[in-house]
């Protein structure tokens, strides 16, 4: 079995009215329920969108420094992540497609090593 991260950057979601987001609740939660039922779900969740609520930890200087806000300012930031544990790449692709359909925006997939 191999674990895969299925994730998106918040900017990939696009601009939609609140009503559109409500149409994504059932299909996206249905995919999570299906992953649970199939025994492949490790974790799924969206991340806080307000970057002011983020903090960073950096130990590269030899001591730990905790700083409010993101570690670095970037044009895109992680919006959500799903971790699955599946037997092969083809199965990972199927679940990634299901997540993309359920959410209504693109997903990127990477093997967890």
Beta strands, then each sheet from edge to edge (+ up, - down):
strand 1: 2-9
strand 2: 41-46
strand 3: 55-58
strand 4: 65-68
strand 5: 78-86
strand 6: 108-111
sheet 1: 2+ 5- 1+ 6-
sheet 2: 3+ 4-
end
